[in-house]
Amino acid sequence: MVHLAVTDANAQKAILVSSTGKFFEFDYVNGTCETKELTNFCSLNVPGFSAAQYKNKVYYNSGTQLYEADLTNPALCRPLSVFCTGNSMTADKNGTLYWVDGYSLFRLPSGLTQPEILGALPYEAAGDLMFYGDKLLMAARPSGGLQNYSLIEVNISSPPNSKLFMETPGFNFFGLMNVSIDCNTNKVYGIAGNGIGGSDFVELDMGARVGFGKLCSINISVFDAASPTESGEVRGVNVNSISIKPQCTGTGLGEIAVAATSASASAKLSFTNNGGAANETGVFPNLTAGTYAIKVTSTDGCSKDTFATVRLIERLSVNTLTIPDTCGALTGAVTITPNSNHTGFRYSLENAAYVVGNIFTGLSSGRKSLKVTETNGCILDTSFIIATYRPPLPVSNVSITAANCTAANGSVVLTFISGVTIQGVRIDGGNLQTSGTFSNLSAGDHALQIITATCNFDTTINIPLLSTPAPVVTYTSISPDCGDKNNGSVQINLSGTVGPYTYSFNNSAYSNNNNYRNLASGTYPVSVKDAQGCTFASTVTVQPYQPLPITIQPLVTPTDCFNEEGGKVIINVFGTESPYFFSIDTRNFLAGQEAKKLLPGNYMVQIRNGNNCLVDSITLLVPEQNIPGVNCDTVYVPTAFTPNADGKNDVLRPVFGNRTAGFVFRVFNRNGQMIFETKEPQRGWNGRFNGMEQPQGVYVWSFMYMYSGGRNRTFKGTTLLLR
């Protein structure tokens, strides 16, 4: 089946889909049928079967699924989610697709994904559908009483009542197409198989309902055909509809909107009103009442003239009868009565959708917006007010008993007005009850709700506080005796008239204990409860330990290199927290005692009082001093020597004082290896190691001597060995 889609009406060009599913461009020129295969018709490369055209869109099925191709851009070819097996297909002026599968007629409006089944035809489709004017024509096989191949006029609203339009003996049309020959005239052609692998192109006289015969032969087997005008439109301008809004008195001017189309896909339309400026929308707003000449012109030289009349509609007017809202229970209502000469009234309350009904119920109190429209589209924008009605509280007396401090022992008793039906009463959102008595209430405000048959009453009731005299509370607090101890204490001192009293210290349970020990410094919450259950809260602060000032007098004896007792320190401390102690060199002493055997250096001295609390600290220097005229802590090692056996400077030995308990002298080579050691004063290094002379160069030495008393001192240096 070849589907023909006209792209240039004057030249009678079309697009064909062959029996092999390929697409071809068709051109009838001077009695010759010319075809050319289109290799870029659809980017999906899906073969075609039956097809239809609407403007620049070509719709075709592959035997099961429907596809949409764009004549201006092959890349826009796409599958649609529609199941379609029809062997005859066309489109109407609105882009709605129709197809027939055997005897069944289907319709798919633009934008839908599920086709409608319109019903069964009495004739079987042969190969194509086409609109001729407003008639839907189908090429049919001999069936249902038909003796020849024929064109059937399909009754869309009642398919079983479809009827014969004309017979086409000898021609089984697999394709039908309209071709525009001028702005207002279409010619109809049919394509039928010739039995030898090609097809015949036949012109039909739709007025006389006869065929003119074959015009030419097509060299491919054609399975279907269509054109941009298969919708029944002519190439020229078709005015599809004119929408007119009247001039509404007092609320707006009129408007004319013209909807028009052209069968020529490339043509553009322009619209003029009373010969004024042209636009491309066809919409002419802000018009006063009157008759207007409308002209629609296409860019291919076709035009259509028509007229439209804008009427003047009198101003809308309505009356509103309202019922107030009682107690906020949404009992308000309004009845709207038109009092102007209009028809088709519809109403919108609070910008909701328009409805025909003129009574609105279930309304809250307040101003409500109202819009009224009628058959001509005129609108009245107004408002009305739903009043509020609230009857008096149905209570003749309220008796209230105060609550004792924090105890929930207050109460309220309500006496209701005689004759009022009380459906329920509750406090603080609790359960409904019919009695007006509520007990076990704490002091403060409570939400009271009374429900009657006509109203909900919400109010607040206050239970007063029956307070007692506050006691006089003082505190005796003792700070910890050290900053790092928790041995502070607090005693609560109280005088009052509503005893006995109990105490809560630092959020503890209430008890009769008023003395609290083993406390760190800080602020603690305190609550006192009297015999009536009233509580009185305050805080008490345990101050941190503050050391008392002291005077420190250190006495330092320097150390020397021959004093076995080393340095000495005496720390005298004067203050009010004696006895005092001091610690030095990890040893503890009573203030005034002497600390001995201190090596030279800096010492941290800590002072503590009799409670072993740190009250102060100082840094002391124990200096080192030599006995005058005695070289006891120095050593001399020559900076160079020449072990060449000339009797001069052949041995390297240290020179030092003679009041030491011992010494060690060592020599190291550049690799850090010890190559000489002696503890004998007269023995020195002769420049050999393991009997071998050592190379010329710099060597490192160390000298450590020991004092009596166990103190040591070390010296280091370098010597140059020369050869």
LINQUIQUI-V761641 format. One record per residue. N is the residue number from 1. RES is the residue in one small letter. PSI is psi in radians with two decimals (NA if undefined). BURIAL is b if it has 24 or more other ideal C-beta (glycine too) atoms within 12 Angstrom, else e. D_CENTER is the distance of its C-alpha to the mean C-alpha in Angstrom with 1 decimal. Layout:
n	res	psi	burial	d_center
N	RES	PSI	BURIAL	D_CENTER
N	RES	PSI	BURIAL	D_CENTER
This chain:
n	res	psi	burial	d_center
1	m	2.20	b	54.1
2	v	2.33	b	53.4
3	h	2.13	b	51.0
4	l	2.15	b	52.0
5	a	1.93	b	49.5
6	v	2.24	b	51.2
7	t	-0.34	b	49.6
8	d	1.69	b	52.5
9	a	-0.71	b	54.4
10	n	-0.68	b	57.5
11	a	0.00	e	58.0
12	q	0.71	b	57.3
13	k	2.67	b	54.8
14	a	2.97	b	52.6
15	i	2.27	b	50.5
16	l	2.57	b	52.0
17	v	2.06	b	50.7
18	s	3.05	b	53.6
19	s	-0.31	b	54.7
20	t	0.07	e	53.3
21	g	0.09	b	49.8
22	k	2.74	b	50.2
23	f	2.42	b	49.4
24	f	2.64	b	52.2
25	e	2.30	b	52.8
26	f	2.42	b	55.9
27	d	2.16	b	58.2
28	y	1.89	b	61.4
29	v	2.13	e	63.7
30	n	0.81	e	67.5
31	g	0.12	e	68.0
32	t	2.34	e	66.1
33	c	2.03	b	63.0
34	e	2.37	b	61.0
35	t	2.63	b	57.9
36	k	2.21	e	55.6
37	e	2.40	e	53.0
38	l	1.92	b	49.4
39	t	-0.20	e	47.8
40	n	0.56	e	44.4
41	f	-0.76	b	43.9
42	c	2.25	b	40.7
43	s	-0.28	e	38.7
44	l	-0.30	e	38.3
45	n	0.73	e	42.1
46	v	2.23	b	42.3
47	p	2.62	b	45.8
48	g	2.87	b	46.4
49	f	-1.28	b	48.4
50	s	2.59	b	48.2
51	a	2.89	b	46.5
52	a	2.75	b	45.9
53	q	2.38	b	45.0
54	y	1.92	b	43.0
55	k	-2.13	b	43.1
56	n	0.18	b	41.8
57	k	2.37	b	40.2
58	v	2.20	b	42.2
59	y	2.29	b	41.3
60	y	2.72	b	43.1
61	n	2.71	b	43.1
62	s	0.23	b	44.0
63	g	-0.45	e	45.7
64	t	-0.80	e	42.6
65	q	2.59	b	39.4
66	l	2.43	b	38.9
67	y	2.71	b	37.9
68	e	2.16	b	37.2
69	a	2.60	b	38.8
70	d	2.11	b	38.7
71	l	-0.36	b	42.1
72	t	-0.25	e	40.6
73	n	1.77	e	38.4
74	p	-0.43	e	39.1
75	a	-0.29	e	35.8
76	l	0.06	e	34.1
77	c	2.32	b	36.0
78	r	2.63	e	33.7
79	p	2.56	e	34.2
80	l	2.62	b	33.4
81	s	0.99	e	32.5
82	v	2.30	b	35.9
83	f	2.12	e	38.9
84	c	2.10	b	42.0
85	t	0.23	e	45.6
86	g	2.57	b	47.6
87	n	0.09	b	50.6
88	s	2.31	b	50.7
89	m	2.54	b	47.8
90	t	3.10	b	47.4
91	a	2.56	b	45.1
92	d	-3.00	b	45.8
93	k	-0.36	b	45.2
94	n	0.07	e	41.7
95	g	0.13	b	40.6
96	t	2.28	b	41.1
97	l	2.48	b	42.4
98	y	2.46	b	45.5
99	w	2.76	b	47.0
100	v	2.29	b	49.8
101	d	1.72	b	50.0
102	g	-1.82	e	53.7
103	y	-0.15	b	54.3
104	s	2.35	b	50.7
105	l	2.23	b	49.0
106	f	2.70	b	45.2
107	r	2.41	b	43.0
108	l	1.69	b	39.4
109	p	2.66	e	38.0
110	s	2.29	e	35.7
111	g	-0.24	e	32.1
112	l	2.76	e	33.0
113	t	-0.11	e	32.8
114	q	2.07	e	35.5
115	p	2.72	b	39.0
116	e	2.39	e	41.3
117	i	1.95	e	44.7
118	l	-0.41	b	47.2
119	g	-3.10	e	50.3
120	a	2.41	e	53.3
121	l	2.69	b	55.8
122	p	-0.04	b	59.5
123	y	2.65	b	59.7
124	e	2.35	b	58.1
125	a	2.44	b	56.2
126	a	-0.71	b	58.0
127	g	-0.18	b	55.3
128	d	2.80	b	53.6
129	l	2.70	b	52.4
130	m	2.49	b	52.7
131	f	2.32	b	52.6
132	y	1.83	b	55.9
133	g	-2.13	b	55.4
134	d	0.15	e	53.7
135	k	2.38	b	55.3
136	l	2.01	b	53.5
137	l	2.49	b	56.1
138	m	2.31	b	56.0
139	a	2.14	b	58.5
140	a	2.64	b	60.0
141	r	2.85	b	62.3
142	p	1.99	e	65.6
143	s	2.81	e	64.4
144	g	0.58	e	64.6
145	g	-0.14	e	68.1
146	l	2.35	b	67.5
147	q	-0.40	e	70.3
148	n	2.89	b	68.8
149	y	2.46	b	65.4
150	s	2.95	b	64.1
151	l	2.22	b	61.4
152	i	2.37	b	59.9
153	e	1.92	b	58.5
154	v	2.24	b	55.4
155	n	1.78	b	54.8
156	i	-0.71	b	51.0
157	s	-0.38	e	50.9
158	s	1.38	e	53.6
159	p	-0.66	b	53.9
160	p	-0.35	e	57.1
161	n	0.25	e	58.9
162	s	2.70	b	58.5
163	k	2.93	b	61.9
164	l	2.30	b	63.9
165	f	-0.86	b	63.4
166	m	2.66	b	65.9
167	e	2.58	b	67.5
168	t	1.16	b	67.1
169	p	2.35	e	70.0
170	g	-0.16	e	69.8
171	f	1.95	b	66.3
172	n	1.65	b	63.3
173	f	1.95	b	60.5
174	f	-0.21	b	57.5
175	g	2.42	b	56.1
176	l	2.48	b	56.2
177	m	2.56	b	55.2
178	n	2.48	b	55.6
179	v	2.18	b	56.5
180	s	2.28	b	56.7
181	i	-0.30	e	60.1
182	d	-2.99	e	59.5
183	c	-0.46	b	57.0
184	n	0.17	e	58.1
185	t	2.33	e	59.7
186	n	2.56	b	58.4
187	k	2.62	b	60.7
188	v	2.37	b	60.0
189	y	2.66	b	60.6
190	g	2.65	b	60.6
191	i	2.14	b	60.3
192	a	2.59	b	62.3
193	g	2.52	b	63.3
194	n	0.04	b	66.8
195	g	-0.04	e	67.4
196	i	0.50	e	67.9
197	g	0.00	e	64.3
198	g	-2.87	e	63.7
199	s	2.69	b	63.0
200	d	2.41	b	64.9
201	f	2.01	b	63.4
202	v	2.33	b	65.0
203	e	2.40	b	65.0
204	l	2.49	b	65.1
205	d	1.77	e	66.6
206	m	-0.44	b	64.3
207	g	-0.85	e	66.7
208	a	-0.18	e	69.7
209	r	0.82	e	67.5
210	v	2.87	e	69.4
211	g	2.54	b	68.6
212	f	-0.21	e	70.2
213	g	3.06	e	70.3
214	k	2.33	b	68.8
215	l	-0.68	b	67.9
216	c	3.02	b	67.1
217	s	2.48	b	66.0
218	i	2.36	b	62.6
219	n	0.22	b	62.8
220	i	2.80	b	59.9
221	s	2.09	b	59.4
222	v	2.27	b	57.2
223	f	-0.21	b	55.1
224	d	2.81	b	53.4
225	a	2.65	b	53.1
226	a	2.94	b	51.1
227	s	2.91	b	50.7
228	p	-0.41	b	48.4
229	t	0.24	b	50.9
230	e	-0.19	b	50.9
231	s	-0.10	b	48.9
232	g	-0.16	b	52.2
233	e	2.61	b	51.1
234	v	2.91	b	53.7
235	r	-0.50	b	52.9
236	g	-2.74	b	53.2
237	v	2.30	b	51.1
238	n	2.03	b	50.2
239	v	1.92	b	49.1
240	n	-0.67	b	46.9
241	s	2.71	e	46.1
242	i	2.07	b	46.5
243	s	2.24	e	44.2
244	i	2.19	b	45.8
245	k	2.26	b	44.4
246	p	2.93	b	47.3
247	q	2.04	b	47.8
248	c	2.10	b	46.8
249	t	2.15	b	49.0
250	g	-0.17	e	47.2
251	t	-0.01	b	43.7
252	g	2.72	b	43.5
253	l	2.94	e	45.3
254	g	3.09	b	45.6
255	e	2.49	b	44.0
256	i	2.27	b	45.2
257	a	2.06	b	42.9
258	v	2.25	b	44.7
259	a	2.09	e	43.3
260	a	2.76	b	45.5
261	t	2.89	b	45.5
262	s	2.47	b	47.7
263	a	-0.31	b	48.7
264	s	1.98	b	48.6
265	a	-0.50	b	45.2
266	s	-0.18	e	45.6
267	a	2.51	b	47.0
268	k	2.56	e	45.1
269	l	2.54	b	46.0
270	s	2.69	b	46.6
271	f	2.42	b	47.5
272	t	2.66	b	49.9
273	n	2.04	b	50.9
274	n	0.63	e	54.5
275	g	0.25	e	54.8
276	g	-2.85	e	52.1
277	a	2.50	e	49.4
278	a	2.62	e	47.8
279	n	2.95	e	44.1
280	e	0.02	e	42.2
281	t	-0.47	e	40.1
282	g	0.18	b	43.1
283	v	2.25	e	41.7
284	f	1.74	b	44.1
285	p	3.08	e	42.7
286	n	0.88	e	44.5
287	l	2.39	b	47.8
288	t	2.92	e	50.5
289	a	2.46	e	52.6
290	g	3.11	e	54.9
291	t	2.37	e	55.5
292	y	2.41	b	53.9
293	a	2.10	e	55.0
294	i	2.31	b	52.2
295	k	2.27	b	52.7
296	v	2.21	b	50.4
297	t	2.38	b	51.2
298	s	2.76	b	50.0
299	t	-0.17	e	50.2
300	d	0.28	b	52.8
301	g	0.03	e	55.3
302	c	2.70	b	54.9
303	s	2.88	b	54.4
304	k	2.31	b	54.4
305	d	2.43	e	55.6
306	t	3.10	b	54.8
307	f	2.69	e	54.7
308	a	2.44	b	52.3
309	t	2.20	e	53.1
310	v	2.13	b	50.9
311	r	2.77	b	52.2
312	l	2.11	e	52.2
313	i	2.31	b	50.8
314	e	2.78	e	51.9
315	r	2.41	b	49.4
316	l	2.57	b	47.7
317	s	2.37	e	48.7
318	v	2.77	b	47.9
319	n	2.53	e	48.9
320	t	2.28	b	46.6
321	l	2.04	e	48.0
322	t	2.68	b	45.6
323	i	2.27	b	45.8
324	p	2.80	b	44.2
325	d	2.16	b	41.5
326	t	2.08	b	43.2
327	c	0.49	b	41.6
328	g	0.38	e	38.0
329	a	0.29	b	38.5
330	l	0.85	e	37.4
331	t	0.08	b	41.0
332	g	2.71	b	41.1
333	a	2.83	b	42.2
334	v	2.47	b	43.3
335	t	2.18	e	45.8
336	i	2.20	b	45.7
337	t	2.06	e	49.0
338	p	2.49	b	49.5
339	n	0.53	e	52.5
340	s	2.81	e	52.5
341	n	1.31	e	54.0
342	h	2.94	b	50.9
343	t	2.86	e	49.9
344	g	0.70	e	46.7
345	f	2.41	b	45.0
346	r	2.66	b	41.3
347	y	2.48	b	39.2
348	s	2.05	b	35.6
349	l	2.18	b	34.8
350	e	0.75	e	31.8
351	n	0.35	e	30.6
352	a	3.08	e	30.5
353	a	2.59	e	32.0
354	y	2.45	e	35.7
355	v	2.81	e	38.1
356	v	-0.62	e	41.9
357	g	2.47	e	42.5
358	n	0.18	b	43.7
359	i	2.22	e	43.2
360	f	2.23	b	40.0
361	t	3.11	e	39.9
362	g	0.60	e	37.6
363	l	2.49	b	36.9
364	s	2.94	b	35.9
365	s	2.75	b	37.9
366	g	3.10	e	37.1
367	r	2.36	e	37.2
368	k	2.38	b	36.0
369	s	2.51	e	35.4
370	l	2.27	b	37.6
371	k	2.38	b	37.8
372	v	2.31	b	40.9
373	t	2.93	b	41.5
374	e	-2.97	b	44.5
375	t	-0.66	e	45.8
376	n	-0.04	b	45.8
377	g	0.05	b	42.3
378	c	2.57	b	43.4
379	i	2.35	b	41.1
380	l	2.15	b	42.0
381	d	1.92	e	39.2
382	t	-2.92	b	40.4
383	s	2.94	e	39.6
384	f	2.95	b	41.4
385	i	2.28	e	41.2
386	i	2.04	b	41.1
387	a	2.96	e	43.1
388	t	2.29	e	42.7
389	y	2.24	e	45.5
390	r	1.96	e	45.7
391	p	2.87	e	48.9
392	p	2.73	e	50.3
393	l	2.25	b	49.3
394	p	0.86	b	51.6
395	v	2.24	b	52.9
396	s	-0.39	e	56.5
397	n	2.55	e	56.3
398	v	2.13	b	54.0
399	s	2.18	e	55.5
400	i	2.35	b	53.5
401	t	2.27	b	54.4
402	a	2.76	b	52.9
403	a	2.52	b	51.2
404	n	1.91	b	52.7
405	c	-2.13	b	50.3
406	t	-0.07	e	47.5
407	a	2.39	b	49.4
408	a	1.26	e	48.0
409	n	0.34	e	51.4
410	g	2.92	b	50.9
411	s	2.85	b	51.4
412	v	2.45	b	51.4
413	v	2.12	e	53.7
414	l	2.37	b	53.0
415	t	2.09	e	55.9
416	f	2.67	b	54.8
417	i	2.38	e	56.6
418	s	2.39	e	59.2
419	g	-0.22	e	58.3
420	v	2.25	b	54.5
421	t	1.96	e	52.9
422	i	2.04	b	50.4
423	q	-0.39	e	47.9
424	g	2.68	e	46.2
425	v	2.47	b	45.6
426	r	2.75	b	43.0
427	i	2.35	b	42.0
428	d	0.67	e	38.6
429	g	0.27	e	37.0
430	g	-2.90	e	39.5
431	n	2.56	e	41.6
432	l	2.51	e	43.6
433	q	2.75	e	47.3
434	t	-0.36	e	50.3
435	s	2.61	e	52.0
436	g	0.27	b	51.5
437	t	2.24	e	52.2
438	f	2.28	b	49.5
439	s	-3.13	e	50.4
440	n	0.79	e	49.0
441	l	2.41	b	46.8
442	s	2.86	b	45.7
443	a	2.52	b	46.3
444	g	-3.03	e	43.7
445	d	2.47	e	42.0
446	h	2.41	b	41.4
447	a	2.11	e	39.7
448	l	2.28	b	42.4
449	q	2.26	b	41.9
450	i	2.21	b	44.8
451	i	2.15	b	44.4
452	t	-3.11	b	47.2
453	a	-0.40	e	47.7
454	t	-0.20	e	46.5
455	c	2.66	b	44.1
456	n	2.15	b	41.8
457	f	2.10	b	42.9
458	d	2.19	e	40.6
459	t	3.12	e	42.1
460	t	2.40	e	42.3
461	i	2.46	b	45.3
462	n	2.23	e	46.2
463	i	2.01	b	48.1
464	p	2.83	e	50.0
465	l	2.11	b	50.4
466	l	1.59	e	53.9
467	s	2.82	e	53.9
468	t	2.82	b	56.7
469	p	2.38	e	58.1
470	a	2.41	e	56.2
471	p	2.85	b	58.2
472	v	2.07	e	59.1
473	v	2.22	b	57.4
474	t	2.94	e	58.3
475	y	2.51	b	57.7
476	t	1.97	e	59.8
477	s	2.49	b	57.7
478	i	2.26	b	59.1
479	s	2.73	b	57.1
480	p	2.60	b	57.0
481	d	0.03	b	60.0
482	c	2.70	b	57.8
483	g	-0.42	e	54.3
484	d	0.28	e	53.4
485	k	2.65	e	55.0
486	n	1.10	e	53.8
487	n	0.50	e	57.1
488	g	3.02	b	56.4
489	s	2.77	b	57.2
490	v	2.37	b	56.6
491	q	2.27	e	58.9
492	i	2.17	b	57.9
493	n	2.16	e	60.8
494	l	2.48	b	60.6
495	s	2.30	e	62.9
496	g	3.13	b	62.1
497	t	-0.13	e	63.6
498	v	1.17	b	61.3
499	g	3.04	e	61.9
500	p	2.69	e	61.6
501	y	2.59	b	58.4
502	t	2.84	b	56.0
503	y	2.52	b	53.7
504	s	2.02	b	50.2
505	f	2.21	b	49.9
506	n	0.77	e	46.5
507	n	0.41	e	45.0
508	s	2.96	e	47.7
509	a	2.63	e	49.2
510	y	2.40	e	51.8
511	s	3.10	e	55.4
512	n	0.11	e	58.7
513	n	2.24	e	58.3
514	n	0.22	b	58.3
515	n	2.18	e	58.9
516	y	2.25	b	56.1
517	r	-3.14	e	56.9
518	n	0.88	e	55.5
519	l	2.46	b	52.8
520	a	2.85	b	50.9
521	s	2.59	b	50.6
522	g	-3.12	e	47.7
523	t	2.30	e	46.8
524	y	2.40	b	47.0
525	p	2.49	e	46.0
526	v	2.35	b	49.1
527	s	2.36	b	49.3
528	v	2.28	b	52.7
529	k	2.31	b	53.1
530	d	-3.08	b	56.3
531	a	-0.36	e	58.2
532	q	0.00	b	56.3
533	g	0.09	b	53.0
534	c	2.45	b	51.9
535	t	2.60	b	50.0
536	f	2.09	b	50.3
537	a	2.53	e	47.9
538	s	-2.95	b	48.5
539	t	2.76	e	48.3
540	v	2.50	b	50.9
541	t	2.21	e	50.7
542	v	1.99	b	52.6
543	q	2.57	e	53.3
544	p	2.78	e	53.1
545	y	2.34	b	56.3
546	q	1.90	e	58.0
547	p	2.53	b	60.8
548	l	2.62	e	64.0
549	p	2.58	e	65.4
550	i	2.88	b	67.9
551	t	2.24	e	70.2
552	i	2.23	b	70.4
553	q	1.73	e	73.5
554	p	2.48	b	73.3
555	l	2.12	e	76.6
556	v	2.26	b	76.1
557	t	2.07	b	78.9
558	p	2.83	b	78.1
559	t	2.72	b	78.7
560	d	2.99	b	81.2
561	c	-0.22	b	81.9
562	f	0.06	b	84.9
563	n	1.95	b	83.8
564	e	-0.44	e	83.0
565	e	-0.14	e	81.4
566	g	-2.79	b	78.8
567	g	2.86	b	77.2
568	k	2.57	b	77.3
569	v	2.35	b	75.2
570	i	2.20	b	76.0
571	i	2.01	b	73.3
572	n	2.28	b	74.7
573	v	2.31	b	72.2
574	f	2.16	e	73.1
575	g	-3.01	e	71.0
576	t	0.04	e	71.0
577	e	0.66	b	69.3
578	s	2.76	e	72.0
579	p	2.68	e	72.7
580	y	2.73	b	70.3
581	f	2.69	b	69.5
582	f	2.64	b	68.3
583	s	2.40	b	66.9
584	i	2.40	b	67.6
585	d	0.71	b	67.4
586	t	0.20	e	65.8
587	r	2.58	e	69.0
588	n	2.47	e	69.4
589	f	2.60	b	72.4
590	l	2.45	e	73.7
591	a	2.36	b	73.7
592	g	-0.30	e	77.1
593	q	2.87	e	77.5
594	e	2.25	b	77.9
595	a	2.19	b	75.4
596	k	3.11	e	77.3
597	k	0.83	e	76.8
598	l	2.18	b	73.8
599	l	2.80	b	73.2
600	p	2.50	b	72.6
601	g	-3.11	e	69.0
602	n	2.44	e	66.4
603	y	2.41	b	65.8
604	m	2.17	e	63.2
605	v	2.14	b	65.2
606	q	2.40	b	63.4
607	i	2.26	b	65.2
608	r	2.63	b	64.7
609	n	-2.97	b	66.4
610	g	-0.35	e	68.3
611	n	0.18	e	65.1
612	n	0.56	e	63.9
613	c	2.36	b	61.2
614	l	2.10	b	60.4
615	v	-0.36	b	61.6
616	d	2.94	b	61.8
617	s	2.61	e	62.1
618	i	2.84	b	63.9
619	t	2.25	e	64.4
620	l	2.50	b	68.0
621	l	2.14	e	69.6
622	v	1.83	b	72.6
623	p	2.95	e	74.4
624	e	2.29	b	76.8
625	q	2.59	e	80.3
626	n	2.71	e	83.3
627	i	2.26	e	86.9
628	p	2.33	e	88.6
629	g	-0.02	e	90.7
630	v	2.13	e	89.2
631	n	1.49	e	87.0
632	c	-0.20	b	85.2
633	d	0.50	b	81.7
634	t	2.82	e	82.1
635	v	2.58	b	83.1
636	y	2.23	e	84.4
637	v	2.21	b	83.9
638	p	2.56	b	85.3
639	t	-0.15	e	82.8
640	a	2.68	e	84.9
641	f	2.80	b	87.8
642	t	1.56	e	90.1
643	p	1.15	b	91.2
644	n	0.21	e	93.9
645	a	0.53	e	96.9
646	d	0.06	e	98.6
647	g	0.06	e	98.9
648	k	2.08	e	96.5
649	n	0.78	e	92.9
650	d	-0.27	e	92.8
651	v	2.45	b	90.7
652	l	2.02	b	87.4
653	r	2.64	b	87.6
654	p	2.70	b	86.0
655	v	2.18	e	88.0
656	f	3.00	b	87.1
657	g	2.87	b	88.6
658	n	0.22	e	90.7
659	r	0.84	e	89.3
660	t	2.79	b	86.6
661	a	-0.21	e	86.4
662	g	2.92	e	85.4
663	f	2.92	b	83.3
664	v	2.24	b	81.7
665	f	2.22	b	81.8
666	r	2.60	b	79.6
667	v	2.46	b	79.2
668	f	2.49	b	76.3
669	n	-3.07	b	76.0
670	r	-0.26	e	73.1
671	n	0.09	e	71.4
672	g	0.15	e	71.4
673	q	2.24	e	74.2
674	m	2.14	e	76.7
675	i	-0.05	b	80.1
676	f	2.48	b	82.4
677	e	2.45	e	82.6
678	t	2.61	b	85.4
679	k	0.18	e	86.1
680	e	2.27	e	89.7
681	p	-0.58	e	90.5
682	q	-0.07	e	93.0
683	r	2.34	e	91.1
684	g	3.10	b	89.0
685	w	2.29	b	87.2
686	n	0.22	b	89.5
687	g	0.19	b	86.8
688	r	2.73	e	87.0
689	f	2.13	e	84.7
690	n	0.60	e	86.1
691	g	0.01	e	89.3
692	m	2.41	e	87.7
693	e	2.39	e	87.5
694	q	2.61	b	84.0
695	p	2.73	e	82.9
696	q	2.47	e	83.0
697	g	-3.01	e	79.8
698	v	2.37	e	77.8
699	y	2.59	b	77.7
700	v	2.44	b	75.7
701	w	2.72	b	77.6
702	s	2.54	b	76.8
703	f	2.06	b	79.1
704	m	2.19	b	78.5
705	y	2.73	b	81.1
706	m	2.29	e	81.3
707	y	2.79	b	82.6
708	s	2.53	e	84.4
709	g	-0.09	e	82.0
710	g	0.15	e	79.5
711	r	2.50	b	77.8
712	n	2.78	e	77.1
713	r	2.44	b	76.4
714	t	2.40	e	75.4
715	f	2.61	b	76.0
716	k	2.68	e	74.8
717	g	-2.99	b	75.9
718	t	2.67	e	77.0
719	t	2.50	b	80.5
720	l	2.16	e	81.6
721	l	2.14	b	84.0
722	l	2.52	e	86.5
723	r	NA	e	89.0
